[in-house]
Amino acid sequence: MKNLSGLLSHFYPRLIVFVISILLIPTGCRKARKTFGDAINDGINEFRLLREDAIFEIDKSINLIENGLYSATEAVDELGEQIDETVQKVLVYNVPFIIKKLSAEIAVLEFCSVDFLKNRSLYYLRTMKAELIDGELPPVPNPTICFSSLINNAIDLNDDRNPRTVITFTGYDMLSREEDIKAFFVSKNKEQEIEPIYVRPQTDYTFTVNLSSYLDEFIDDWKYFEVRYKDVPLFSASIIPKVILPPKTETVEVGIGNFAGFQPPHVRGDREFKGHGPRLYLSCRIYQSWSKVNATFYMEAEETKSDWTTCRGTTRRHPVYTPPEGWHIKEILSPTFYTLVENAVDEDIREDVFNGVLGQVTLMGDTGGNDCESGTGIESIKQGSYKFKIVIEEDY
């Protein structure tokens, strides 16, 4: 009856004329009444014929599209030429409406227009047919995702977090479905729904899933990210676990640097060597901490005869190397202990110069007066060609 009402509204001007005629002609004039009834019957019969032709043409268009004989656009265009304008006016989904709506949607969804055009056109044509035969309308197509903002359709936890925090999906039929479009984290034997407030349709063609509230450490526990409509999968992306790379390391080579001015404390005897040596000993030890490499020098000067005057001691920490900001000392590849002078007996009151492994060493032994704490000690150490190998590592 819906389409009959549409038909009558189309012929409404003609019917008005006949109604007025009936009112003006006496009741006994059966001819006028017959003419009015004939007009109604003629209109109904005409519509029935047009409707049957339209259904035939719609079935033909559906068959052409389904069998790939015509493109959706070609079939719809030809249908517009075949269906009488009278029938189209009583249809919600008439051919001009279909063409207009498809054109607008193609402009938004160009990259998925092949499947989109076919499926959408078939839906509209079946709806037209259902209207004409008072049949049950076909179900509205499920939402379809054509494209996502994810690179390679994967959530790669090794990538920068910002581009993958808000995932944008483009497709069609998103609005009015928001309660049934859901997103999940999925693993083999478990899943967790993403809070619905983070799944938001933006237009009929786009919706977003915001993962900013989920830490990477949490996402890393899952294998897949899924979007579903009424439990029907629409989209799936693998979750690529974060790869813990070993920290970056480098090997640097540095010398000992220059050092001067140390007199070891007096520990035995009368402070004077009196021409008896002294016997000289000097060593170096290397230390590492998180942020520095330091060196200390140990010197000993001992009289060669009784009363064995002796002075010995260790220097303050001497800085060798400090890594750049954001790096720390991992290890020292070179030896960390060096003997620089051993069993060298001083025979005068002049400076004694030695070419050691770390560079040139100048010591003062006997001074001709009070010696310990009054002149005996390290005059200087000058850096030579020797280099320590130190491994530094980028901070975590």
C-alpha positions as CSV (number, residue, x, y, z in Angstrom):
1,M,0.0,0.0,0.0
2,K,2.9,2.3,0.5
3,N,3.7,2.4,-3.2
4,L,0.0,2.8,-4.2
5,S,-0.1,5.9,-1.9
6,G,3.0,7.2,-3.7
7,L,1.4,6.6,-7.0
8,L,-1.8,8.4,-6.0
9,S,0.2,11.4,-4.8
10,H,1.9,11.5,-8.2
11,F,-1.5,11.6,-9.9
12,Y,-3.0,13.9,-7.3
13,P,-3.7,16.9,-9.7
14,R,-5.7,14.6,-12.0
15,L,-7.7,13.3,-9.1
16,I,-8.5,16.8,-7.8
17,V,-10.1,17.6,-11.2
18,F,-12.3,14.5,-11.0
19,V,-13.3,15.1,-7.4
20,I,-14.5,18.6,-8.3
21,S,-16.4,17.2,-11.2
22,I,-18.2,14.8,-9.0
23,L,-19.2,17.5,-6.6
24,L,-20.6,19.7,-9.4
25,I,-22.5,17.0,-11.3
26,P,-25.8,15.6,-9.9
27,T,-25.6,12.4,-8.0
28,G,-27.5,10.5,-10.6
29,C,-24.9,11.2,-13.3
30,R,-23.3,7.7,-13.3
31,K,-21.1,8.6,-16.3
32,A,-19.0,11.0,-14.3
33,R,-18.7,8.5,-11.5
34,K,-17.6,5.9,-14.0
35,T,-15.0,8.3,-15.5
36,F,-13.6,9.0,-12.0
37,G,-13.3,5.3,-11.2
38,D,-11.8,4.5,-14.5
39,A,-9.1,7.2,-13.9
40,I,-8.2,5.6,-10.6
41,N,-8.1,2.1,-12.1
42,D,-6.1,3.3,-15.1
43,G,-3.6,4.9,-12.8
44,I,-3.2,1.8,-10.6
45,N,-2.8,-0.4,-13.7
46,E,-0.3,2.0,-15.2
47,F,1.7,1.9,-12.0
48,R,1.6,-1.9,-11.8
49,L,3.0,-2.1,-15.3
50,L,5.7,0.4,-14.6
51,R,6.6,-1.3,-11.3
52,E,6.9,-4.7,-13.0
53,D,9.2,-3.1,-15.7
54,A,11.2,-1.4,-12.9
55,I,11.7,-4.7,-11.0
56,F,12.8,-6.4,-14.2
57,E,15.3,-3.7,-14.9
58,I,16.6,-3.7,-11.3
59,D,17.1,-7.5,-11.4
60,K,18.9,-7.1,-14.7
61,S,21.3,-4.5,-13.2
62,I,21.9,-6.6,-10.1
63,N,22.8,-9.6,-12.4
64,L,25.1,-7.5,-14.6
65,I,27.0,-6.2,-11.5
66,E,27.3,-9.5,-9.8
67,N,28.6,-11.3,-12.9
68,G,31.1,-8.5,-13.7
69,L,29.4,-7.7,-17.0
70,Y,28.9,-4.1,-16.1
71,S,30.6,-1.8,-13.7
72,A,28.4,-0.5,-10.9
73,T,28.4,2.9,-12.4
74,E,27.5,1.6,-15.9
75,A,24.6,-0.5,-14.5
76,V,23.2,2.3,-12.4
77,D,23.4,4.8,-15.3
78,E,21.6,2.4,-17.6
79,L,19.0,1.7,-15.0
80,G,18.2,5.4,-14.8
81,E,17.4,5.4,-18.5
82,Q,15.1,2.3,-18.2
83,I,13.0,3.1,-15.1
84,D,10.1,5.4,-15.6
85,E,10.4,8.7,-13.8
86,T,7.0,8.1,-12.2
87,V,8.3,5.0,-10.3
88,Q,11.4,6.7,-9.2
89,K,9.5,9.5,-7.6
90,V,7.9,7.1,-5.1
91,L,11.3,5.5,-4.1
92,V,13.6,6.6,-1.3
93,Y,16.6,5.1,-3.1
94,N,15.9,6.3,-6.6
95,V,18.6,6.4,-9.3
96,P,19.5,10.1,-9.0
97,F,19.8,9.7,-5.3
98,I,22.1,6.6,-5.7
99,I,24.3,8.4,-8.2
100,K,24.6,11.5,-6.1
101,K,25.4,9.5,-2.9
102,L,27.9,7.2,-4.6
103,S,29.7,10.2,-6.1
104,A,30.0,11.9,-2.8
105,E,31.3,8.7,-1.1
106,I,33.8,7.9,-3.8
107,A,35.3,11.3,-3.4
108,V,36.0,10.4,0.3
109,L,36.9,6.7,-0.3
110,E,38.7,6.7,-3.6
111,F,41.3,4.2,-2.4
112,C,38.7,1.5,-1.7
113,S,36.1,2.5,-4.4
114,V,36.3,-0.8,-6.4
115,D,34.7,-3.1,-3.8
116,F,32.9,-0.1,-2.3
117,L,31.0,0.8,-5.5
118,K,30.0,-2.8,-6.2
119,N,28.8,-3.6,-2.7
120,R,27.1,-0.3,-2.2
121,S,25.3,-0.3,-5.5
122,L,24.0,-3.8,-5.0
123,Y,22.7,-2.7,-1.6
124,Y,20.9,0.3,-3.0
125,L,19.4,-1.7,-5.9
126,R,18.1,-4.4,-3.6
127,T,16.6,-1.7,-1.4
128,M,14.8,-0.2,-4.5
129,K,13.4,-3.6,-5.4
130,A,12.3,-4.2,-1.8
131,E,10.4,-0.9,-1.8
132,L,8.7,-1.8,-5.1
133,I,7.4,-5.2,-3.9
134,D,6.8,-4.2,-0.3
135,G,9.4,-6.7,0.7
136,E,11.7,-6.7,3.7
137,L,14.6,-4.2,3.2
138,P,18.0,-5.8,3.0
139,P,20.2,-5.4,6.1
140,V,22.5,-2.3,6.1
141,P,26.0,-3.4,5.2
142,N,28.5,-3.9,8.0
143,P,31.0,-1.1,8.5
144,T,34.1,-1.6,6.3
145,I,37.6,-0.5,7.0
146,C,39.7,0.4,3.9
147,F,42.7,2.0,5.4
148,S,44.5,2.6,8.7
149,S,47.1,5.1,9.7
150,L,49.3,2.3,11.0
151,I,52.6,1.7,9.1
152,N,52.5,-1.8,7.5
153,N,49.3,-2.5,9.5
154,A,51.3,-3.2,12.6
155,I,51.8,-1.6,16.0
156,D,55.6,-1.5,16.2
157,L,56.7,-0.8,19.8
158,N,60.1,0.1,18.5
159,D,58.8,3.1,16.5
160,D,58.2,6.5,17.9
161,R,55.2,6.4,20.2
162,N,53.4,9.5,19.0
163,P,52.4,8.4,15.4
164,R,50.9,5.1,16.8
165,T,49.1,6.5,19.8
166,V,46.0,7.6,18.0
167,I,45.1,5.2,15.1
168,T,42.8,6.5,12.4
169,F,40.7,4.1,10.4
170,T,39.0,5.1,7.1
171,G,36.1,3.2,5.6
172,Y,32.3,3.6,5.5
173,D,29.2,3.2,7.6
174,M,30.9,4.2,10.9
175,L,28.3,6.5,12.5
176,S,25.3,5.0,14.3
177,R,27.5,1.9,14.9
178,E,29.7,3.2,17.6
179,E,28.2,1.0,20.3
180,D,28.9,-2.1,18.2
181,I,32.4,-1.1,17.0
182,K,34.9,-2.4,19.6
183,A,38.7,-2.7,19.8
184,F,40.7,-5.4,21.6
185,F,44.2,-6.5,22.6
186,V,44.4,-10.2,21.8
187,S,46.8,-13.1,22.6
188,K,46.5,-16.8,22.2
189,N,44.3,-17.6,25.2
190,K,43.1,-14.2,26.3
191,E,41.9,-10.8,25.2
192,Q,41.1,-7.4,26.7
193,E,38.7,-4.9,25.3
194,I,40.0,-1.4,24.9
195,E,37.9,1.1,26.9
196,P,34.9,2.2,24.7
197,I,35.7,5.9,25.4
198,Y,38.9,5.5,23.4
199,V,37.0,4.1,20.3
200,R,35.4,7.1,18.7
201,P,33.7,7.5,15.3
202,Q,34.5,10.9,13.8
203,T,32.5,10.8,10.6
204,D,30.6,8.2,8.7
205,Y,33.9,7.4,7.0
206,T,36.5,7.6,9.9
207,F,36.9,6.6,13.5
208,T,39.9,6.6,15.8
209,V,41.3,4.3,18.6
210,N,43.3,6.2,21.2
211,L,46.0,4.1,22.9
212,S,47.6,6.9,24.8
213,S,46.4,5.5,28.2
214,Y,48.1,2.1,27.6
215,L,51.8,1.9,28.3
216,D,54.1,0.1,25.9
217,E,55.0,-2.3,28.7
218,F,51.3,-3.3,28.8
219,I,50.8,-3.5,25.0
220,D,54.0,-5.6,24.8
221,D,52.1,-8.5,26.5
222,W,49.7,-8.9,23.6
223,K,50.1,-10.4,20.1
224,Y,47.4,-8.6,18.1
225,F,45.2,-5.5,18.0
226,E,41.7,-6.1,16.6
227,V,38.7,-4.0,15.6
228,R,35.3,-5.8,15.5
229,Y,31.8,-5.0,14.6
230,K,29.3,-7.2,16.5
231,D,32.1,-9.7,17.0
232,V,32.8,-9.8,13.3
233,P,36.5,-8.9,12.7
234,L,37.0,-5.7,10.7
235,F,40.7,-5.2,11.1
236,S,43.7,-6.9,12.7
237,A,47.2,-5.7,13.2
238,S,50.2,-7.5,14.7
239,I,52.0,-6.1,17.7
240,I,55.7,-6.1,17.2
241,P,57.4,-6.5,20.6
242,K,59.9,-3.9,21.7
243,V,63.5,-5.1,21.0
244,I,65.9,-4.3,23.9
245,L,69.0,-3.4,22.0
246,P,72.3,-3.5,23.9
247,P,73.6,-0.1,24.8
248,K,75.8,1.6,22.3
249,T,79.5,1.3,23.2
250,E,82.7,2.9,21.9
251,T,86.4,2.4,22.7
252,V,88.5,5.5,23.3
253,E,92.2,5.8,23.8
254,V,93.7,8.4,26.2
255,G,97.1,9.0,27.7
256,I,98.0,9.4,31.4
257,G,98.2,13.2,31.2
258,N,100.7,15.3,33.0
259,F,101.3,15.2,36.8
260,A,103.6,17.2,39.1
261,G,104.3,18.0,42.7
262,F,104.2,15.1,45.2
263,Q,106.4,14.5,48.3
264,P,105.7,11.2,50.1
265,P,105.5,11.4,53.9
266,H,108.4,10.4,56.2
267,V,107.8,7.0,57.8
268,R,111.2,5.9,59.2
269,G,114.7,7.1,60.1
270,D,116.0,10.6,60.5
271,R,114.7,12.2,57.3
272,E,118.2,12.4,55.7
273,F,119.7,10.0,53.2
274,K,123.3,11.3,53.8
275,G,124.4,10.2,50.4
276,H,123.2,6.6,50.9
277,G,120.9,6.4,47.9
278,P,118.0,6.4,48.3
279,R,116.7,3.4,46.4
280,L,113.7,4.7,44.3
281,Y,110.4,3.0,43.4
282,L,107.4,4.4,41.5
283,S,104.2,2.7,40.3
284,C,100.8,3.7,38.9
285,R,97.4,2.3,39.5
286,I,94.3,3.0,37.3
287,Y,90.8,3.2,38.8
288,Q,87.4,3.4,37.1
289,S,84.1,4.6,38.3
290,W,80.8,5.2,36.5
291,S,81.8,8.7,35.5
292,K,85.6,8.9,35.6
293,V,89.0,7.1,35.1
294,N,91.6,8.2,37.6
295,A,95.2,7.3,38.4
296,T,97.2,7.3,41.6
297,F,101.0,7.1,41.9
298,Y,102.9,5.4,44.7
299,M,106.4,6.4,45.4
300,E,109.0,5.0,47.9
301,A,112.5,6.3,48.6
302,E,114.6,4.2,51.1
303,E,118.1,4.9,52.4
304,T,120.5,2.1,51.5
305,K,122.2,1.9,54.9
306,S,121.2,2.1,58.5
307,D,119.1,4.0,59.8
308,W,117.1,3.2,56.7
309,T,115.5,6.6,56.3
310,T,112.3,6.0,54.4
311,C,109.5,8.2,52.9
312,R,106.7,6.6,51.0
313,G,103.0,7.3,50.1
314,T,100.3,7.6,47.4
315,T,99.3,10.7,45.5
316,R,95.8,12.1,45.3
317,R,93.6,10.9,42.5
318,H,94.8,12.2,39.2
319,P,92.0,12.6,36.5
320,V,92.7,10.6,33.3
321,Y,89.4,10.6,31.4
322,T,85.8,11.8,31.8
323,P,83.2,10.5,29.2
324,P,80.9,12.8,27.4
325,E,77.4,13.6,28.8
326,G,75.1,10.6,28.4
327,W,77.9,8.0,28.5
328,H,79.6,6.2,31.3
329,I,82.7,4.0,31.8
330,K,82.0,0.4,31.1
331,E,85.5,-1.1,31.4
332,I,89.2,-0.6,30.9
333,L,90.8,-2.9,28.4
334,S,94.4,-1.9,29.2
335,P,96.3,-3.1,32.4
336,T,95.4,-1.1,35.5
337,F,98.8,-1.4,37.2
338,Y,102.2,-0.2,36.0
339,T,105.7,-0.2,37.5
340,L,107.4,2.9,36.4
341,V,110.7,2.9,38.4
342,E,112.1,0.0,40.3
343,N,115.4,-0.6,42.2
344,A,116.9,2.7,40.9
345,V,119.6,3.9,43.3
346,D,120.1,7.7,43.4
347,E,123.9,8.6,43.4
348,D,123.8,12.4,43.6
349,I,121.7,15.3,44.6
350,R,120.3,16.0,41.2
351,E,117.0,15.1,39.6
352,D,116.7,11.6,38.2
353,V,115.0,11.2,34.8
354,F,113.4,7.9,33.6
355,N,111.6,7.0,30.4
356,G,108.8,4.8,31.7
357,V,106.0,3.0,29.9
358,L,103.6,5.9,30.5
359,G,106.0,8.7,29.6
360,Q,108.9,10.6,31.1
361,V,109.3,10.5,34.9
362,T,111.4,13.0,36.9
363,L,112.1,12.1,40.5
364,M,114.1,13.8,43.3
365,G,116.0,11.5,45.7
366,D,118.8,12.9,47.9
367,T,118.8,16.7,48.2
368,G,121.9,17.4,50.3
369,G,119.9,18.4,53.4
370,N,116.7,17.2,55.0
371,D,115.1,15.0,52.3
372,C,111.8,13.3,53.4
373,E,109.0,15.9,53.1
374,S,111.6,18.5,52.2
375,G,112.4,17.8,48.5
376,T,112.3,14.0,47.9
377,G,109.4,13.2,45.6
378,I,107.9,13.3,42.2
379,E,109.0,16.3,40.2
380,S,106.9,15.5,37.1
381,I,105.3,12.9,35.0
382,K,104.9,13.9,31.3
383,Q,102.6,12.0,29.1
384,G,104.2,9.8,26.5
385,S,102.8,7.9,23.5
386,Y,101.2,5.2,25.5
387,K,97.4,5.1,25.4
388,F,94.9,3.4,27.7
389,K,92.0,1.7,25.9
390,I,88.7,2.5,27.7
391,V,85.3,1.2,26.7
392,I,82.5,3.7,27.3
393,E,78.8,2.9,27.1
394,E,75.7,5.0,26.4
395,D,73.5,5.5,29.5
396,Y,70.4,3.4,29.7
